[in-house]
Structures are given as C-alpha cells and as structure tokens.
Amino acid sequence: MQFADVIGQQHTKKHLLEMVEQNRLSHALLFLGKEGSGALPLALAFAEYISLLPLAKESAGPSLFGEPVEEMKPVFPKTPEDADGFMQKQPGFSKANNYIHPDIHFSYPVIPKKSGDKPISTDYAEEWREFIGQMPYGNVYDWLQFIGAENKQGNITAEECNDIIRKLNLKSFESEHKVLVMWMPEYLGKEGNKLLKLIEEPPANTLFILVAENEDLILQTILSRCQLVKINAPDTGDIAEALIKRGNIDTAAAHQTAAIAQGNYREALQLLQNASEDWQSLLREWLNAILKNGPAAQVKWIDEVNKLGREKQKQFLLYFIHLLQQSIRIRFAGNNAVSVAETERDFAERLNKFAQVNHQQAMIEELNKAVYYIERNANAKMLFHALTIKLYHLIRNNALILTP
C-alpha cells in the first residue's frame, strides 16, 4: 500500500511525513477515523514508509587525516508522491507492498478455527493479505465474514498479546525499524494491559500504529499512551474522483453515489454494487404504508425489507437520508442551485410538501440512529417497526400520498 492508494487525505499524509522529518513521531500512534475514511490504508502506507527508512547517521568526527567530516543528515521526502517514489527504490519495497515484510507485523480481531482454539492473528495471515488487497476500505464486519465468522464475535486475545510481545522483542530481520499495525483495538479487552509496558518502553526503533473507529471503546490505559492522528472523512469530490478512476463509473453516477455515501468510501462501493436496486420505489411504498394504507401494509413492507439483509437495509436508509438532505437544500437554495437527478428532484420536492424543515431534520436524526443500530446487528423487524411509528408521528400533520 502506498500513499497514492489512499483516497484524499493530502493534509494528513503531509503531516505524517513532517512528523518523521522533524523527529516528532511518537513510538505509539492512534489513527482514529470512521468507517470508510481510509484510516487502515493510510496506516498500511505509513507502516511501509517507516519500514523502508534508513536510520539517521550521526557524525563520525574528523577523518584519520584531520579533515572534518560533515554530519550525515537523511534527506526525507517532502510530499506523498516523493515518498511513494522513494519507497519504490528500496530493496524491501516488494515485500512491504505485498504485506510479507518480516519487520511489519499485523494484529486484528480473529475467531477460533475450531472449538478450544486460542487464535492469534498469524493464524489468518494469508486471509488478511488477501482481504486488505481486495477490500482495504472494508470494515470489521467485512473481515469477519471474509474468514467465515458468521455470527461469531471476533477478539484480539491474550494469546495475541503474548505473541506481539514475543515478536517485537526479536531483533529486526531486514529493516532498521519494526512496525506493528493493530486494526480495531476496540476488540482488545482487559488482556490488552499486557502490552502497556511494551508500549511505554518499546525496543529501539519500534513503532505501534493502532487503527480505530471509536476511541470510547479502547482501553483507557492504552489510549493515554498513544499520539492521536485524526483521520477525517474524505471529501465527496475525492470519493467521486476515485470511483471514476478506479471503478470506471460515469461522472454523474460517481458524484451522486459519493454524495449519498457521505465520506464513506466503503459505503460508496456498496452502493455501486447494488445500483440496480430501486430504492425510490421501496421508499414510496413505505411512506404510503405509513401515511395511507395502515398497519397491515406496514407489516407487509417490514417483512419485505427484513429479507434484504443488513447491508441493503443500511443503504436504503442512507438513500432516504440523502433525499431528505436534497429536499432541504432545494427548499433554501432553489431548484437550479442543487445538482440532482431529475427523478430524485421530483421526489425531493414532494418530500418538501409533506414535511417542514424541523420534521425533516428530526427524520434524518432518526434514520441515522437506525443506521447505527443496523451496523450493530439490531433486530431489523423491531427496528423498522419502531422507525415506522416515529416517522408517522413526525409527518402525520402534513401527510401527502406519494404516487408514482
């Protein structure tokens, strides 16, 4: 993984390079970014960069014949593009770029392969390399499904902590540095306290990079020992550009998808995978069931949406949020000021007729909560029943039936 593979994040990339150049790099970093922000790809690129750097050489003093010898100061790349070029010239580049460099270690949630197992990350090393090669913007749900976890809960185990301590206390094999990338430290329970001494007093030239989505779920004892690197969501324009270049998506579809994804590149890819879904018809059926057809139609609709599965349910809700946001923009900026597909424009205008701005904002808030709960395996039937009732009470005073 190189910096060019990371979508956007130019400011953060430069900041990381400056930290190295100015010798302000802590031995433990926390890359904190929401799902789809690119925190993991950025950590992989930075780990590769660090592993390929030489150590700074101190002055050797005057030569045997008395002439002064200039101090050897390393020349660091100034830009992400220069850093990528530098990495490509290093002997260990191929190994690092294929995630098989012996001095770059990975830790991530795993499951037992059979009953009674005490799994560690290296048990899944081959699957991990394949996963980050295919889905570097994937989330932990994607990873656990990739390794066949089904409904099993992944963990970073006590045995994994012992293995990390063992590996990082070994002498480096090829690089001047050793790097550990720990993905999702939220899955590290109290056994993570085993790592405190290692994080506080690591072996020379050792770097920890923790990659997380929710700092509230990380052990406070570990959190307090890390230097925070906040990873913001990529701009909509950066996501659209990536979809056009990497997915060969036409410009209009790329920008529309990026707008719905709201800074989550993983979500943008999921939306494209299900681009044939007619979310607008499904939404029309739901609103008519809420406002016109009554409880029997609502139950029937909920049974149908329950069959979609978690990912599609989430994408449907995100599409509804997108339409509500477009409705608000049209209300205040006018039709001509908002770039939106004609079919969406018509639907957004209809939404403006049966809901005031405060109602639309409340609906967006409820829909965002529903997305959050779906991500955490909430019961879909119960969730959509509750959401149907909430939406009814929010909009019943301004009801307008949405016809095709």
N, C-alpha and C positions, 0 to 999 in steps of 0.2 A: 504494500500500500504506500503510495506516495502522496504528497500534498495536492497534486493536481487531481487525484481521485476523490478528494473531499470537496463537496459542493459548497461554494461560497466560503465563508469563514476567513476571509482575507485578513481582517484585523487580528483575529486570534492566532492565525498562522504566523504573522509577523511578530506578534507579541511573544510567542514561544521562542522564535529564533533570537529575538533580542534578549530574552532571559538567559539563553545559553551564552551568547556573545558577551553579555555584561556580567556573567558569573553570578546571576541572581536566581539560579534554579535550585529549588528545594530538593531534598532526596525523596520526598513523597508528595505527589501531586494528586489532586482530585479533579477530574474532568467531569463537570456537572452539566448535563444537558438533557432536555426532554426527549422522548422517543422521536426518532426520525431527524434529530438535529445534526447528527454526524459526529457525536462525541466519540463513539468507538472507532470509526475510520480515522478521525484525527489523532486519536491515541495510538493507533497502529502505525500511522505515518510518522509520528513523533518518536515512537519507540525505535522504528527503523533508522531514523536520522541519528538518534543518540548512539545506537549500537555501532554505527559506521564512522563515528567521530574519533579522531586520534586524541590522546591525552595531550594537554598543554605541556610543552617542554621548557624547563627553566634554563636560565643562562648557565653555561658550563664554566664561566670565568675566562680569564686570559688563556691564550694558547701556550704551548710549551716555549714558544719563542717570544713571548711577551706581548704579542698583538692582542688588543681587546677583541672579544667575540660578542657580536650582537646577540641580544636575547631573542630566542626563538618564540615568536608570538603567532599562534594559529590565526589564519585568516578565515573567518566564518562567513558562510553565505548570507547575503543581506535580504534576499527575497525568497518566497517559497519556490519560485521557478529555479533560482540558482541552487537552492537546497536539493531539489529533485535532480538537477544536473550533477551536483556533487555526489549524490548517493549512487547514481548510475555508474560512476567511475571507480567505485570502491570494490575491492576484491570480494567482499562478503555480500554484495548487493543482491545477487540472485537468490541466495539462501534467505536473506531477510525479507525480500519481496515475496517469497513463496512460503513464508511463515515456518521455516525449518532452521532458522539460525539458532545454534546451540546456546547463545547467550541472551536470547529473547524468550522469556517464559510467559505462559498464559494461565490464568485461573478464571473459572466461570462455573455457574451452577450445573450440577450433574445429578443423575439418578443412579441407583444401584442397577447393575445389569442383571442381577439375579438376587433372590432373597438372601439376606445375610451379608451381602457385599458391603464394603466400606469404600465407596468410589472416590477417585481423585480425578482431576482434570485430564491428566495424561492418558487415562483410560479411553478418552474420547478425542485424542489429539487429531486423528485422521478426519473424524467428522467435523471437528472445529475448523480445520483448514478448509474443508470443503464448504462449510457454512459461511465463513467470512469471505470466501472467494465468490460465492453466489449471492449472498444477502448481507453485505456489510452494514446496511441500514436496518437490518431485522431487529426485532425486539426479543425479549426473553421467551415470550410465548412461541415465536417462530422457532427459536433454538430448541426448546423442549419438545416441540412437535417434530422437529428435524431428527432428534435422537430417539423418537418413539416413546416419549414420556406419557402421552395420552393425558390422564388426569393426575399423574404423579407430580408431587411438588419437588422442584429442584432445590439443591442446597450446596453451599460451599462448606465442606465438612471439616471436622477436627483433623482427620487424616490428611486432608488437603493442606491445612495449615502446617502440619508437620513436614509435609513434602516440600512446601515453599521454603521453610527454614533450612531444610537439607540442601536444596538446590542453590539457594542464594549464598550459602556459606562455602560452596565449592569455588575453586579458582575458575575464572573465566576461561573459555576454550579458545576463542578466536578474537573477540572484541576486547577493547580496552575497558568496556563497560558491561554491566549486567542490568537487564531491564525486566521487571515483572509488570505485565498488564493484567489487572484484575477487573473483570467485567461484572457489573452488578454486585457490588459489595453489600447491597441490601439483603442478599441471601446469606450473609455471613452472620451467624448467631454469636452467642457469648464466647464460643470457642475461638472467635477472632482475637480475643485478648492474648492468645498465644503469640500473636505477631507483634505485639506492642514493642517489646524490646528490640526486635529486628528493625522495625520502622524507625524507632528513636535512634538506634545506634547501628545502622546498617554497615555491612562490609564496604570497604573503599570502592568508589565508582559504581555504586548500586543505585538504581532509580526505581521507585514504585510509582506506577500510574494506575490509580483507581478510576473507573469509569462508571458513573452512577446517574440515575434519573431522579431519585428522591433522597435528599440528604437527611430527611427526618427518620428514615429507616436504617441509617448507617449507625453502627456503634459510636457513641459519642467519644469514647476513648481513642478510636481510630480517626474520627473526623477532626479532632482537635490537633492531630499531628500532621495534617496534610495542608498543603498550599492550594487554595481554591483557584481553579481555572474555569470560569463560567462559559459555557458554550451556548450561545443564543441560537434560536431557530433561524435557518437560512431565509433570506429574503424570497418573496414569491417569485421575483424575476430570476433569481439564481436557480430555483427549482424548475421553473418553466424552461430555462435555457438547458438544464441538464436533461429534461425529458425530451427536448428537441434533438439534442446532440447524441444522447446515449440510447434513446428509445425510438428515434426516427418518428416522433409524433409531430403532427402538423401544429403550426403556431397557435391557432385558436384553441384547439383542444388542450394543448400544453398549458396555456395561461389559465383556462377555465379549471383544469384539474389542479394546478398549483394554488389557485385561489381557494378551492374547497379544502385542500389539504392543510392550509394554514400553517405553513412552515414545517410540515412533517413529510419528509421525502418518502419514507416508507408508506405512509398513507396515500401519497400520490401514486405510487406504483400499484398499490392495492386497488385504487380507484380505476386505473387503466386496465387492470386485469378483469375488472367487472364492468367495463364500459358499456357492455350490451344491456346491462340491467336498466329497466325502465323505472327509475326511482320516482319520476314525476307522477306516473300513473298510480304507483303504490301510495304515494303521499296524498293524491287526490282521493283515493279510496278511504284512506284513514280519516282525513278531515271530513268527508261526507258521512262516514260512520259516526264520528264524534258529534257532528252538528245536525244531522238529518235522520240517519237510518236507525239509530238507537242501539241498545245493548247487544241484541243478537248479532247485528252487523259488526259491532266492535269485537265481540268474542271470536267471530269467524276470521276477522282480519288479524287479530292477535295470534290465532292458531297458525295462520299462513306465514306471518313474519317470524314466528318461532322456528319454522323449518329452515329459515335462511342460514342459520349459523351465526356465530359471534361476529366474524369479520364483516359480513354483509350487513348485519344489523347496525354495526358501528358506522359503516359507510353511508347507509341510508340516513341515519341521524345527522351525520356531518353534511350531507346534501341538503337536508332541511334547514340546518343552521346557516348554510351558505345562502339559501334562498331568502331567509329572513334578513340576513345582513344586506343582501342586494336590495330588498324591499326598503329598508331604512335609508340606504344611500339614494335610491330613486326618489324617495319622499323629500329628502332635503336638497339633493343636488340636481334633480330633474333627470328625465329620461336620457337626454343627449349627453349628459356628463358621465353616465355609467356604461361601461363596456360590458355587455352581457348578451348571450344568445337570445334570439327573438322569442323562442318558446319559454325560456326562463324569464324574460322580461314580462311577458304576459302573465305568467303565474305570480311573479313578484308583485305586480300591480294589483292582482286580485287579493293577495295577502294584505296589502295596504288598506283594502276596503273593509276587511272584517276585523282588523286589529290595530289599535293605536300603538304608538312607539313604545310606551311603557309596557304594554302587553307583549309586544314583540321581543323586547329585551328580557322580560321575565320568561318567555318561552325559550329563548336562546339559553338562558341560565339553566332551565330545567333539562333541556336537551344535552347540554354539556355535562351535567351531572349524570345523565343516563349513559353517555359515552364512557364516563369514568367508571361507572359500575359494571358496564358490559366488559370493559377491559379486565375487570377483577372477577369475572365469572359469575355475575349476578344471574339469578333465575330470570330468563328472558320474559316468560309469560307474566310473572308478577311485576316485573319492571314496566312492561308495556301497558299492563292494566292500570298501574298507578299513574303512569305518564298520560294515558288517555283521559283519566279523570281530571288530572291537573290542567291539561290543555282545555278541556271542556269548560272548566270554571274560569279559565283566563279569557276565553274568547266568546262565551255564550251570549254576551250582551251585544255583540257586533257580528252575529252569525251571517255568513253568506255562503251559500252552497256553491262549490266549485264544480262546474260542468266541463266536460272535455271541449 
